[in-house]
Amino acid sequence: MTGSGSVNGIGFGIAKKCRELGMHVCLSDVREEALAVAKTSLDLVEGSGGIAGVVCDVTSKTSIMGLLAECRKQFGDAPIQFLGVNAGIAFPHAPTVLTGAQDEWELAFKVNALGVRDTLKYLVPTMLSQDSKHRLVIELTSSAVSLMSGFFGPYSASKMAAMGIFEALYAELACRNHLDRVSMCALCPCRINTDMLLQTTKVARDADPASRLQINLMKAGQKNAGNWRVDQVTDHLFTHLQQGKFYCTLNHMDPATGKESNDTDLAIASRHESIRTKAPPDMIRDLLPFLDLAIDEL
């Protein structure tokens, strides 16, 4: 389970669910101290399987292969049946095309896109080589922005790339006649109060209105983000897997009713309609009113 070192994160939430279902769980993260805390927390969750914690940098082939080797060392011949690809990165000061630094854009793609590709490239063949009686699950934690908007700078762009990689893998597995034993699901949540969201709602870049709009949108989203708990997101994911669904998209919760709205679905439909009609991206018109809001209004 890559990117599972935050006890408030989705990766850890999925690992916790796997633990409850009796699986062996291998947590991994690039942050050694956070990973140790996550492993200690998972030890407190009731379950019959073993638990391991392995430091892994998804931008390094050597590190990914080390993760696989350590899983084999910890759990012996137990089959690897669930792969959660959750490692991701966002930036606290909302980089954009015009003001973002080169290293920010490169790191976003190294982690969010190429890290996904390399994790799949080096771990999926091992899963497929196992006894065909074992059902396999491959999960990608992406973002709703990967389907509805390219507005959030390198984060959106790299998440869109990650979704394309995941869809490409699906097609490749279909060509190899593996889909009868492999379930794939792309989790595309809206704003959830995870550590990643909290670290991105900092200060916008000077004199960059697009950066300021990103920050304002994220701060506004925090008001309702808490209505989605990580365990609810995880339950939705496993329900989608059981139903054989590929895209697990989540709308925001309506604070007035406590029920799921349809805003993400509408945003996705709007994007696709713009593409179909060859129109400019329509969503930005709905976002511009947030540009001039003062922070204390949010």
TAQUI-V380168 format. One record per residue. N is the residue number from 0. RES is the residue in one small letter. PSI is psi in whole degrees, -180 to 180 (none if undefined). Layout:
n:N res:RES psi:PSI
n:N res:RES psi:PSI
//
This chain:
n:0 res:m psi:96
n:1 res:t psi:154
n:2 res:g psi:39
n:3 res:s psi:26
n:4 res:g psi:-4
n:5 res:s psi:121
n:6 res:v psi:-13
n:7 res:n psi:5
n:8 res:g psi:168
n:9 res:i psi:-39
n:10 res:g psi:-45
n:11 res:f psi:-37
n:12 res:g psi:-41
n:13 res:i psi:-41
n:14 res:a psi:-40
n:15 res:k psi:-43
n:16 res:k psi:-42
n:17 res:c psi:-40
n:18 res:r psi:-45
n:19 res:e psi:-27
n:20 res:l psi:2
n:21 res:g psi:12
n:22 res:m psi:153
n:23 res:h psi:144
n:24 res:v psi:129
n:25 res:c psi:106
n:26 res:l psi:147
n:27 res:s psi:148
n:28 res:d psi:158
n:29 res:v psi:-17
n:30 res:r psi:109
n:31 res:e psi:-45
n:32 res:e psi:-44
n:33 res:a psi:-38
n:34 res:l psi:-41
n:35 res:a psi:-41
n:36 res:v psi:-42
n:37 res:a psi:-42
n:38 res:k psi:-43
n:39 res:t psi:-41
n:40 res:s psi:-41
n:41 res:l psi:-30
n:42 res:d psi:-26
n:43 res:l psi:-11
n:44 res:v psi:132
n:45 res:e psi:133
n:46 res:g psi:159
n:47 res:s psi:-13
n:48 res:g psi:169
n:49 res:g psi:166
n:50 res:i psi:133
n:51 res:a psi:155
n:52 res:g psi:122
n:53 res:v psi:124
n:54 res:v psi:129
n:55 res:c psi:132
n:56 res:d psi:111
n:57 res:v psi:-5
n:58 res:t psi:1
n:59 res:s psi:121
n:60 res:k psi:-43
n:61 res:t psi:-42
n:62 res:s psi:-41
n:63 res:i psi:-42
n:64 res:m psi:-33
n:65 res:g psi:-37
n:66 res:l psi:-46
n:67 res:l psi:-45
n:68 res:a psi:-40
n:69 res:e psi:-36
n:70 res:c psi:-44
n:71 res:r psi:-41
n:72 res:k psi:-41
n:73 res:q psi:-37
n:74 res:f psi:8
n:75 res:g psi:-130
n:76 res:d psi:7
n:77 res:a psi:132
n:78 res:p psi:147
n:79 res:i psi:108
n:80 res:q psi:-15
n:81 res:f psi:120
n:82 res:l psi:117
n:83 res:g psi:117
n:84 res:v psi:96
n:85 res:n psi:-10
n:86 res:a psi:134
n:87 res:g psi:167
n:88 res:i psi:142
n:89 res:a psi:169
n:90 res:f psi:144
n:91 res:p psi:-13
n:92 res:h psi:28
n:93 res:a psi:66
n:94 res:p psi:150
n:95 res:t psi:179
n:96 res:v psi:-42
n:97 res:l psi:-26
n:98 res:t psi:-7
n:99 res:g psi:146
n:100 res:a psi:152
n:101 res:q psi:-42
n:102 res:d psi:-27
n:103 res:e psi:-46
n:104 res:w psi:-44
n:105 res:e psi:-42
n:106 res:l psi:-39
n:107 res:a psi:-44
n:108 res:f psi:-34
n:109 res:k psi:-42
n:110 res:v psi:-55
n:111 res:n psi:-25
n:112 res:a psi:-64
n:113 res:l psi:-31
n:114 res:g psi:-37
n:115 res:v psi:-49
n:116 res:r psi:-45
n:117 res:d psi:-38
n:118 res:t psi:-45
n:119 res:l psi:-43
n:120 res:k psi:-42
n:121 res:y psi:-16
n:122 res:l psi:-34
n:123 res:v psi:-43
n:124 res:p psi:-37
n:125 res:t psi:-42
n:126 res:m psi:-42
n:127 res:l psi:-24
n:128 res:s psi:-9
n:129 res:q psi:169
n:130 res:d psi:131
n:131 res:s psi:-10
n:132 res:k psi:-16
n:133 res:h psi:124
n:134 res:r psi:138
n:135 res:l psi:144
n:136 res:v psi:130
n:137 res:i psi:122
n:138 res:e psi:137
n:139 res:l psi:126
n:140 res:t psi:108
n:141 res:s psi:-131
n:142 res:s psi:152
n:143 res:a psi:-29
n:144 res:v psi:-20
n:145 res:s psi:-15
n:146 res:l psi:-17
n:147 res:m psi:-19
n:148 res:s psi:137
n:149 res:g psi:18
n:150 res:f psi:-30
n:151 res:f psi:53
n:152 res:g psi:-139
n:153 res:p psi:-25
n:154 res:y psi:-53
n:155 res:s psi:-48
n:156 res:a psi:-43
n:157 res:s psi:-33
n:158 res:k psi:-35
n:159 res:m psi:-40
n:160 res:a psi:-41
n:161 res:a psi:-40
n:162 res:m psi:-40
n:163 res:g psi:-39
n:164 res:i psi:-43
n:165 res:f psi:-41
n:166 res:e psi:-37
n:167 res:a psi:-41
n:168 res:l psi:-41
n:169 res:y psi:-46
n:170 res:a psi:-40
n:171 res:e psi:-40
n:172 res:l psi:-34
n:173 res:a psi:-41
n:174 res:c psi:-28
n:175 res:r psi:8
n:176 res:n psi:40
n:177 res:h psi:-7
n:178 res:l psi:-11
n:179 res:d psi:-14
n:180 res:r psi:0
n:181 res:v psi:128
n:182 res:s psi:134
n:183 res:m psi:141
n:184 res:c psi:131
n:185 res:a psi:112
n:186 res:l psi:122
n:187 res:c psi:76
n:188 res:p psi:158
n:189 res:c psi:-156
n:190 res:r psi:122
n:191 res:i psi:144
n:192 res:n psi:69
n:193 res:t psi:172
n:194 res:d psi:-34
n:195 res:m psi:-42
n:196 res:l psi:-45
n:197 res:l psi:-33
n:198 res:q psi:-14
n:199 res:t psi:-6
n:200 res:t psi:60
n:201 res:k psi:-125
n:202 res:v psi:134
n:203 res:a psi:163
n:204 res:r psi:142
n:205 res:d psi:138
n:206 res:a psi:26
n:207 res:d psi:98
n:208 res:p psi:-32
n:209 res:a psi:-37
n:210 res:s psi:-43
n:211 res:r psi:-39
n:212 res:l psi:-41
n:213 res:q psi:-48
n:214 res:i psi:-45
n:215 res:n psi:-41
n:216 res:l psi:-42
n:217 res:m psi:-40
n:218 res:k psi:-41
n:219 res:a psi:-39
n:220 res:g psi:-28
n:221 res:q psi:-26
n:222 res:k psi:-37
n:223 res:n psi:-11
n:224 res:a psi:-34
n:225 res:g psi:-14
n:226 res:n psi:-18
n:227 res:w psi:117
n:228 res:r psi:152
n:229 res:v psi:-37
n:230 res:d psi:-32
n:231 res:q psi:-41
n:232 res:v psi:-44
n:233 res:t psi:-42
n:234 res:d psi:-41
n:235 res:h psi:-43
n:236 res:l psi:-49
n:237 res:f psi:-31
n:238 res:t psi:-44
n:239 res:h psi:-40
n:240 res:l psi:-44
n:241 res:q psi:-31
n:242 res:q psi:0
n:243 res:g psi:26
n:244 res:k psi:144
n:245 res:f psi:-45
n:246 res:y psi:123
n:247 res:c psi:88
n:248 res:t psi:145
n:249 res:l psi:130
n:250 res:n psi:170
n:251 res:h psi:158
n:252 res:m psi:136
n:253 res:d psi:114
n:254 res:p psi:-24
n:255 res:a psi:-37
n:256 res:t psi:-18
n:257 res:g psi:11
n:258 res:k psi:161
n:259 res:e psi:133
n:260 res:s psi:-170
n:261 res:n psi:26
n:262 res:d psi:-38
n:263 res:t psi:-43
n:264 res:d psi:-42
n:265 res:l psi:-39
n:266 res:a psi:-40
n:267 res:i psi:-44
n:268 res:a psi:-38
n:269 res:s psi:-42
n:270 res:r psi:-46
n:271 res:h psi:-34
n:272 res:e psi:-39
n:273 res:s psi:-41
n:274 res:i psi:-44
n:275 res:r psi:-39
n:276 res:t psi:1
n:277 res:k psi:29
n:278 res:a psi:162
n:279 res:p psi:159
n:280 res:p psi:122
n:281 res:d psi:-25
n:282 res:m psi:-30
n:283 res:i psi:-31
n:284 res:r psi:-32
n:285 res:d psi:-20
n:286 res:l psi:-27
n:287 res:l psi:-33
n:288 res:p psi:-22
n:289 res:f psi:-11
n:290 res:l psi:-42
n:291 res:d psi:11
n:292 res:l psi:137
n:293 res:a psi:152
n:294 res:i psi:-38
n:295 res:d psi:-14
n:296 res:e psi:-16
n:297 res:l psi:none
//
